Amino acid sequence: MSSTAIPATERFYRERVNPQWVRLLDVLQMNVCYTRCIGTELYTEDGRCILDFLSGYCVHNTGHNHPAIVAALKEELDRSGPAMLQSHVPELAGDLAEKLCARAGGRLKKAFFCSSGSEGVEAAIKFSRARTGRNGLIYASGAFHGLTCGALSLMGDPFWRDGFGPMLSETKEIPFGDLDALETQLATRRFAAFIVEPVQAEAGIRLPPSGYLESAQALCRRYGSLFVLDEVQTGMYRTGPFLASHQFHTDPDMVVLAKALSGGLIPSGAVLMSDEVYDSVYGSLKRAIVHTSTFSENALAMRAGLATLEVLEQERLGERATARGDYLRSRLRQALTGYEMVKEVRGTGLLNGIEFTAPQKLLLRVPFEAFMKIHAGMFGQVIVMRLFRDHGFLTQICGNNFMVLKAAPPLVVEERAIDGFVDAVRDVVELMHSSSSFWAEALGLARRLMDI
């Protein structure tokens, strides 16, 4: 596209924000202008309707621009109240904290508000050190906790870390699901916390082995480390219950929430914690502001959080996530049985993944291996591109496992949309198993991406 044909606003983004992102979308044929987004439907300037099966990485649990949440925000703006006064008691924050802690249950009695999941993880790092007097932090292989330096120190993949200098010291990676490895580290009594996702979203929708989280919690209690759950993607009824950890019968010392907390409209996050953790941080009058965040308790974010909870519960979206998730996985397994490159369909609620694997047949193995030598992530991107371009579905591969395609629509998704998605995935999978054109286009795409 010539520079004169590019709209001014996109040109400014190319020039001033992230030109490589624009180039990548161009090559994937996914650079479209969205004009209206409602529920699961994304309408484009050229008249297409794209169905969202990514949810902004589990941001849009209530769907895009839910009218009740939009109305609540408009009402709050019209009040002209103390949105960012910073020298008062923000009552909305109290209301939201009460509701979040009540739903989380167990020992989670206090809330600290922030603006993102990464910021919540940073708070959890500080608070766990304050509570235990220890510096060490344990995390699981495949984890994705955020891209600020502290959160990034809890992620082992060099793709995210390279070029940013030394991370926090005294962090230790252990295999997800390995209790022996966890106990070996905890027994040193050097670690403030084990920070883990109950379901690893970016690692490929990895569910914990039976009994793993409960046993990990017990080990943390035995050795004096905190058990901290990152529910940034899994919380807010995404997997069925309010917290994914509820289905695993845990009672953590801290839980980090964000993404879906405010309906996808206002940046917001929360760290729920025990009284003991709270007292270790804010234990005296002089420490009342020892850890704060400028936008954390602003009225719009708090109002959005309250409205989001109301929508999730009035529309019974947790129950819907369970039922629709079961239906989605069942349909996908039926449709994809017998294809040698489909390894597994797995998930919980409406957080699901389709794992692909290398083919055995020589006719498929040769182009697949050639393709993977160019770039390991491009096989998944071709699937994403074809689903978007040819079938009108938006999704993405997992950030730490390029062989797993995410299927995580808003919780308001209808069965007919699920049926359409299953048909689209089956068509793309059939094409990759039967058509040389799939691999020819894939190889051409990978070569074009080499310079991006």
N, C-alpha and C positions, 0 to 999 in steps of 0.2 A: 504494500500500500504506500503510495507516495505521501510525502509529508503534507502536501496541500489537501489530500483527501481525508486526512485524519482530523476528526473534530478537535477543536482547540483544547477542551478539557482533557481529552485523552493525551493529546500532545504534551500538555503540561505534566501529566503523570509520567509519561515516558521520559521527559527531560528532567523532572525534579524529584521523582519519588523512587521508582524501581523499574528501570527500562528492561532489565533482564526478565522480570516477571511478565511484562507485556510481550516480550519476544517469545517466551515459552507458551503463553496462551495463543499467540498467533500460530505457532507451529502446530499446536494441538487442535487448532480450529475451534477453540473454546472462547475466543475473545469476542463476546457479544455484549450489547448494551441492554441491561435489564431496566424495564420501565415500571413494573409493578409486581410485587411479590405478596402473595396471600396464601396462607396455609402451607400446602406442599407445592403450590404452583408458582413458577417464575416466568413472567411474561417478558418477551424480548421486543426490541424496537422493530425487528423485521417480522413480527407477528407470530413467532413460535411460542409454545407453552412448554417449558422444561419442568419436569417433575424432580423435586429435590429428594435425593436419597443419601445425602451427606449431613444435612442439618447444620452446616457451618461447624463441623466437628462437634456435634451434639450441643450446639447453642440453641437451636430452634425447637425445643421440645414441645412448645405450645403452637408451633407453626409460625410462619412469617407474619408479622404485623397483626397479631391477634387483636380484634377490635376492642375487647374489654381492657387489654393492657394499654393500648393506644389511648383509649378514653380516660383511663386513670392518669396517664401522664399529662394529657391535655388539662384535666381538672387540676392537677397539682400545679402546673404552670399558671393557670388562671388564678390560683389562690394568691400568687405573688408572696409566698411565705418565705421563711428563713432557709433558703436552699443550701447556702454555704456560709453560714454565719460564723462557725468555728468557735463561738464563745457561748454556747447554750446547750441544753439537753435536747438532742433531736429525738422527739418522741416516736417518730416512724421507725427509727433504728431499734428502739426498744421493742416495738410491736413485732418487727420482723425477727429479731433475735429470739423473742419468746416463742414464736411459731416454729422457727427452725430447730431450736433446741428441743421443743416438745415432740417434734416429728422424728428427730434423730434419736432421742431417748438415751438410756443408759447414763453414763457419767458425763455426757456432754451438756454442760450447764451454762456456759458463757459463749459469747460470740465476739470476734474481732472482724470488722468489715474492711474490705480493701477493693481494688479495682480489677483484679485479674487472678487467674489461677497461679501464675508464676509468683505474683506478689504474696499470695496466700502461702505458697510453699516456702518463700523466704521467711515469712512470719513463723511458720512451723519450725524451721531450722533454729531461729533465734529462741523461740519459746522452749523447745526441747532442751537446748543447751542451758537455758536459765533454770529449768526445772531440775535437771540432773547434775549440773556442774561438770558435765562431760562434753567433749568436743566432737567425737566421732559420729559418723552417720552411715548407716547401712542402706543400700538400695538394691533393687533387683535388676538383673540383666533384662534388656528390652524396655526398660522404663522410659516414659516420657513425662517429665515433671515441669517443663517450662524452659525458657531460653535466657532468663537472667542468670547471672554468674553462679549464684547459690544453687538455684534449681538445676542449672546445667551441670553442676558438680555431681548431681545425682543421676546422671545419664552416661552410659558407657560408650555409646556409639560415637566414633571419632568424626563422623560426618557433621554432627552438631557442634563439636568442641574444637575442631582444628582451626588454628589461626587466632584463637582468642586468649592465648596465654594460659598460665597455670590456673587451675580451678581451686576450690577449697581443699585444704589438706585434710587428712584423716577421714576420707570417705572410702567405703569399701563396697564393691559390687559382688553380689552372690547370685547364683542361678535362681530364677523364679521357680518356686515350688520345692526347693531343696531345704528341708528342715535341718538336716545335719550341718550343712554349710552355715545356716543362720546361727545355730547354737554354738558352733565353733567360734564365731566372731563375738556373739553376745557374752560368752563365758569369759572373755578378756575383761569385761566390765569397763571398756573404754568408750562405749557407744551411747550417745544420748538417745538415739531413736532408730527404729527401722521404719522407713517411709516407703509405702508400697501402694500400688493401685490394686483394688480388689479384682478387677478385670483389666488386663493390660490391652488398652485400645490400640495404640500405635505399634505394639509388638505383633499385631495380627489377631486381635480379639482373643487373647489367651485367657482362658478361664483357669482359676486355681484348682489344683488337685483336691479331691475330697478331704476335708479336715485340715487343709493347709493353713488357712487364715486363723482358725481357732487355735491351732497348735502354735502358730507363730506368735499370737497374742500371749498365750500362756508362757512361752519362752521369754518374751520381753518382760513380763511381770516377774518371772523368776530371777532375771539378771539385772533388774532395775533400769531397763531402757523403756522408752515410750513407744507405743504402737500407734503409728500415724497413718491414716488412710487418705490417699489422694483420690477424691471422688469428683474431680473436675469434669470428667466426661461421663462418669457412671451415675452421678447423683441426680436428684430432682426427677425421680420416677423413670429415668431412661431404661432401666433394666426391669422395671415392674414395681418393686418397693421404693420408698422414698430414697433410701440409700442401697446401693448394690450390696453393701456389707450386711444389711439386714437378712438377706437370704443365706448368709454364711454364719449367722448367730455370733457376731463379734460385738465387743464393747470397747472401742478404741479410746485412746487418750485425746486424740485430735482428729478432726476430719476437715479436709479442704474442699470447699465448694466454689464454683464460679460458672462460666459459660451459660447454662440455661437458667441461672438464678433470676435474671431480670427479663426473661422473654426475648432475648436477643436484641434489645433496644437500647440499653444503657450498660456500659461496663460496670460489672459488679462481681465481688467475690466475698467469701466469708470463711473464717477459720472457727470451727466449733471446738470447744475444749472443756476439759474438766475444771472444777474449782481449784484443784491443786496446781494445775498448769497456770491458770489465771493468776493465782496468788503469788506464784514465783516471779511473775513479770510485773504485775501491778500491785505489789503487796504493801505499798505505803503511799501517803499523799504526795510525796515528792516524785513518785514514779507514775503518777496518773497519766502522764503524756510521754512515757519513755519509749513507746512504740505507737506511732500514729500513721495516718495516710491522708493526704489532702482531700481527696474526693470520696473517702471511704463511706461516710454516713450521709452523703448528700441526699436531699429530699427526693429527687427524681429516681435515683437508684433504689432507695428504700421503698418508694411507692411502687415502682416496677416489680420489685421482689414480692411485695404483698399481693399485687394483682396477679402475678404469675402463679403463686401458690394457690390462689383462689380458682384460677382457671384450671390448673392441673387437677384440683380436687373436685370441683363442681362437674367437670367433664369426665372425671374418673379415668384420667389418661394413664395412670399407673396400671390399672387393670387392662386398659386397652393395649398398653405396651406389651404386657404379658401375652394377651390373646393374639394380637397381630404378629408379635414376634414368633410365636409357635407356628402360626399359619405361614409366615414368610419362610422359615427354615424348612418346614414340611414341603412346601411347594418347590423350593430350590432343590432339595434333595431328590424329589421325584423327577424334576426336569433335567437334572445334571448327572443322574446315575448312568454309568457306562462310558462316560468321557474320560479318557486316560489322563488328561491334564488337570482334571478336577480332583484334588486330594480330599477336601473336607469342607462341609458347611457347618459353622458353629456360631454360638453366640448365646445371649440371654436377653430377654425382652427385645427391644428394638436397637440393640447394639450387636451387629452380626458381621461375619466375614466369610468370604469364599476363598479358600486357599487353593492356589494352582501349584502344579509341580511339573518338573521336566518330563517330556514324553519319552517313551521307550522305543516307539517305532522310528526306524531310521528316517523315513520320509518327513517326519516332524522334528526329529532330534537335530538334524543337521541345521535347518534354519534357526531353530530355537537357540542352539549353542552359539551360532554366529551372531545372533541378535544379542545374547547376554554378554558376549565379549565386548560389544560396543558400549553398552551401559546396562547395568543390572536392573535399573528402575524403569526402563522404557517398555518392557513387556506389559507391565501393568498399565502404563500410560496409554498404550495403544487400546487396551480394553476400555479404559476411561473415555478416550476420545471417541471410539466407535459407539459406546452407549450414549454419549452426548450428541454426537453429530448425526448418527443414523437412527436413533430411537428416542431421543429427547429425555434422557435421564442424566442427572448430575450426581456423580459420586467420585470416589478417589481411592487410591491405594493407601495402605497404612504406612506411616512415616518411618517406622523401623523394620518393616517387613514388606518388601516390594512385591511379594508374591501373593499378598492377601488384598482382596477388593472389599472395601467397606460397604455395608448395606445398613444405613442408620437414618431412616427417614424421620421427619417430625412425628410425634406420637399421635397426631390427628390423622395420620394416613388412612386412606380407605382401602378396602380389600381389592377393589378394581385397579387401584394404582399398583398394589403389590403384584397382582396378576400380570399387569403390563410390564413391570420390572422383570419378573421371572421370565416372561416370554422374550424380552430383549436380551437378557443374559444368556438364555439358551441359544438364541440366534447367533450371538457373537461367539459363543463357545463352539457351536456347530461350524461356524465359518473357520475358526482357527484349526479345527480338526480336518476340514475337507477342502479348503480353498488355498491355492498357492497365492492368490491375490492378497490374502490377509498378511502373509509373511513378506511378500514383496513390498507392500505399503509400510509394514512395520520396520523393515530394514531401511527403507528410504527415510522414514521419519527419524529413526535413531541416528542416521548419518547427519541429518540436518540439525539435530540437537547437539551434536558434538561441540559446536562452537558456543553454546549457550551456558 
